[in-house]
Amino acid sequence: MIRIALVFEQAQEELRWEAALQEALDGAGMKAEVHRWDPQAAESDAHPQATGNHPQPQGLAQAQPDAPLDRPLDRPLARAAGFDYAVGWLPPAAFFAAQPHLKAFFNAGAGVDAILHAQSVPRELAIYRLEDAGMGLQMAQYCSLACLQLIGQSQDYAFDQQHCRWQPREPRDAADYPVGIVGMGVLGRQVAASLQALGFPVQGYRKTDHSVENWQRFLRASRILILLAPLTEQTRGMVDAAALALLKPGAWLINAARGPLVDEADLLDALDRGVIDGAQLDVFCEEPLSPASPFWHHPKVRITPHIAASTLMQPAVKQIVAKMQQLMRGEQPSGLIDRDRAY
């Protein structure tokens, strides 16, 4: 019997993952039980909550081969040892201290900068990130919409509507708005394919391309700069005043990756001085964005609250179960985090 722990900051999130993950495990024919970890519970694994292969309605106890009759099915898991795998988001160090034999941790998202920065996961433990899990299509839709709104001049027409002004504008051609995508992983490739299908010229910038000359050449050829790169020490602050000044005239920045990729003070200055025409921002250095932030009321900025691509539960749990099956067969799943490269 495989034992899997769920470690999330919010109990409601654990409940969502518990039901979905158990269903995916059952569907794959895996004999496994999923437990919710509760750091406040007593340090005992004598009677942990387990959904088993056939979860029962909450609060209903029935005799099962691996569970005593008096086991409370609605009680969260105590700090039990002996888990094979764990799934979660920003797990505390205390969890891993109690799990010396854990085989792998599955991060419930594609971004791993937060968990690596927290340094709660032992360095020798394998961490796997989600790859796509429904996020690729969402990201492609988000970036495509932003680019289409730009060439469609939707912001200008919305302003005209507010002033009851009937004013057709000169149409813009997608071919005149070459897109540069920083980060050509699973998400970046889907964004590139979508934008190319819409008529935008697209170029990608990968970690293997890195040199001052290549970076500057890439920026000079871009009129729409889309950020989809992971946050590492090498990418932090990569879009600064010098980078923004190299973009083609009338440029736009779309950041759907991590806020700290951009020097926000330099971005505001570039917007105020007309170095670039605008920015679509889904992420910020501090989130939630403070009500005092000048981004909120800047006329050249569009804001969304970190929603460009969210983890979709069903693709996520199916992917995690598939990776567990690979590990059990002695294979190496994709998505293993390289601690030295920080993604």
N, C-alpha and C positions, 0 to 999 in steps of 0.2 A: 504494500500500500504506500503510494507516494503521498507525502505530506507537504502542503504548500501554505505558506503564511502570507497574509495580506497586511501591508504596513503603509497606511495612509494617515495624513493629518486629520482628515475629516471622516467621521464615522459613516456618514451617508454615502461617501464615495466608496468606502470599504464594502458597504452593503450592495451597491451597484456592481462592483467587481466580483463580489462573492457569488452572486447568482449567475452572472454571465460566464465567469471562468468555470464554475462547476458544470454548467450546461455544455460548454465546449469540451471539457474533459470527458464527460459522459459520452458526448457524440463521437469522440475519438476512441472510445473503448478503453480509456485509461482508468485503472483503479486508483483513485486519488481522493483525498479529502482536503477541503479548503478551510483554513482557519483565519479568523480576524484576530490580530494581535492587539492586546490592550495593555499598555504599560502600567496602568493603575491597578490591574488585577493582581491577585496573589501569585507569588512565584511558585506555581505548581502546574503540572501538566497531567494531574491525575484524572481530571474530568474536563478536558477542553471541549469547547464547542466544535462540532464538525458537521459539515453539510453532508458528507459522504457521497456516494455515487447516486443516491436518490434523495435529494433534499426534501424535508417535510415542512409543512407550514410552520411558521414561527410559533414557538411555545408548545408544540405538540410533540410528546415523547413517545416513541414506539420502540419495541425491542428490535435490535439489530445485532448481528454477530460481533461487531466491533464497538458496541456502545451499551453501557449499562442502562437499565430501565430508569434509574433515577437521574440520568444526565439531563441538565437543563439546556435544551437546544437554543434558548434565546439568550444565553449568557455569553458575553464575549470571551475570547480565548485568553487564558492567563499567559504569563511569560514562559511558555513551554519550550523545551529544547527538543532537538531531534528533527528539525525540518529539513527537507531535501532542497526546496526552492522557495524563493520569496518574490513577491510582486508588489510594487508600491511606488511611492513618490516621496522623496526626501526622508528616508528612514532615519531614526535616531541611532546613534552609536550603541546605545544600550541594547538594542535588538540584536545587533551582530555580536556583541560581547556574549550574549546568551546562546548564540548559534555557531559553535566552533566547527560544525560539520556541514554547514550550508554549502551547496554545490554551485549555486549561481543566483544572482539577483537580476530580475527583469524590471527595467525602468519603464514606468507607465507613460511614456512619452518619447518623442524623438530627441529633444534637447537634453543634454547631460551636463551642461555647465554648472547647474545648481547643485547637483549631487556630488560632482567632483570638487566643487568649491567647499562644500560642507565637510568633506573629508571624513564622512561617517562610515563609509564602506571600507573594510580592510583591503589593502592594496593587492593582496594575493587572491581575492575573490573576484570571479568573473562577473562583469556587468554587461548586460545586453540591452540595447536600445530598440525601440520600435522603429521599423522601417516602413514608411508610408502609412500603413494601417488606416487608409482612407484619407490621409492628410494631403497626399499629392494632388488629388483632384480638387480639393478645397483650395489649396494654395494656387493652383493654376487658375481657378475661377476668380479668386481674389485679385491676383495680379492682372489677369486679363481684363477684369472689370475696371480696374484703376487705369489701365492703359487706354481702354475704349472711352472712358469718361474724359480722358485728356484730349484725345484727338476729336472726340465728339463735342468738346467744349461745353460739357454739361454744367459746369460751375458758372460759366458766363450766361448760359441760357436760364439757369435758375435765378440769377441776379436780374436778368431782364424780366422774368415773370413777376418777380416781386415789385417791379416798377411799371408793370403793365406795358412793357415795351416789346413791340413786334419788330425784331431786327435780325434777319438772316445773316449769318456770318460766312466768311470764306471757308469752304471745307478744308479739312486737314487730311493728308494722306499718310497712312501708317508707314509707308516706305520712307517717309522723311523723319521717322522717329526710331532710329536704331536703338535696340535694347541691349544693355549689358547686364548679365546676371552673374553676381558674385556667389559662387557655391553651386557646383553642378553635380550634386548628389541626386538621390532619388527624387526629391522635391524639385530641385532645379531643372532636371531634365524634363519633367512633366510641364513645368511652366514654360520652358523653351519651346516644346512641341506645340503647346496651345497658342502661344504668341506667333509662332511661325505660320500656323494655319490661318491666323487672322491677318497676315500680310506684314507683320513687323519683322524687319531684319534683326537677327538675334546672334549675339556672341556670348560665350561663357568664359568665366575666369575661374581657374582651378588652382588648388594649392601647388600643383606641380608647375604652374606657369609663373610662379612668383619670382620676380626680379623688379627692380625699380623701373627699368626700361619697359618691360611687359605691362606693368601696372599703369604706367603713364600712357602707353599706347592704347591700352584697353579703355581707359577713361576718355581719352580724346575722341574715340570712335563711338561713344555712347551719348545718347540724348535722354534716355530713360535708364536710370541706374537702379537695379533691383537687388536688394541684399537678402540672401538666403544662406549665408555662411554660418557655421557654428561659431560660438564665442570662445576664443582661446586667447592666450597672451599675444599671439601674433596678429590676430584679427581685431583686438580691442582698439577702438579709436582709429581704425583704418580709413574711415571717411572723415577727413578733416578739411580745413580751409584749402589746403593745397590740392587735395583730391577734387573737391567741388569746383575749384577754379578751372580744372582741366576739362570738365564736361563740355559738350557742345552747347552753343547758345540756346536758350529756351529750355534748359534741362529740368527734369523732375527726378526726385529721389523717392523710391518706394522701399521702406524698411519693414519686412515681415519676418525678420529673423530674431535679433536680439538688440535691444536699445544701445548697449555700450559699444556696438560696432561703429557708432557715429559719435563724433564730438558735437554734442548738442549746442554748445555755445557757438561753435563755428557754423553750424547749420543755420541757427537763427540769424547770425550776422550775414551769411550768404543770401538768405531770403530777404532780409531788410535792404541789402545793397543791390539786389537784383542780379546777383551772380547766377542763381538758378531761379526758375519760375515758380516752383512749388514742391511740396512734399506730401506724400501719403504715408502716414506713420501708424503702424499697428503695435509697435513696441517702443519702450522708453527705458532710460537708465534707472528710473525709479517707478515702480508700479504698485498700486494704482497711481496714475498721474495726478500730481497735486493740483487742487483747484487754483493755486496761485501760479501755475506754469503758464508762461507766455504762449505756449503752443496752442492752448485752448481757443484763444481769440485771434490768432494770427490769420489774416485773410488768405494767405497762401498755403495753409496747412489743412489737410483733412486727417481726422483722427478716428481710429477704431480701437476698442479696448482689448487688444491681444486676442483676436478671434479669427485671424486669417486662416488658420488650420487647427482644428481640434481633434483629439483622439476619438475615433469612432469605436464604440465598445466591441461590436461583433468582429470586425477585422482584427482588432487588437488582441482579443483573447484567442482567436484562432491562430494568430501568428505566434503568440507565446506558447501555446500548447504544441505547435509544430516544432518550435525550437527545443522544448523539453524532450519531445520524442527523439529528436536528433541527438541530443546529449545522452539519452538513455541507450541509444544505439552505438555510442562511442564516436559520433560524428561531431564536427565543429560547425555550429550554426553561424550564419552571417549576423552582423550587428554587434559583434563583440567590441567593447570600448577599448581603445588604445589609451592607456593612462598618460603616456608620454606626449601624445598628440592632442589629448584632451577632447577626443570625440570618437 
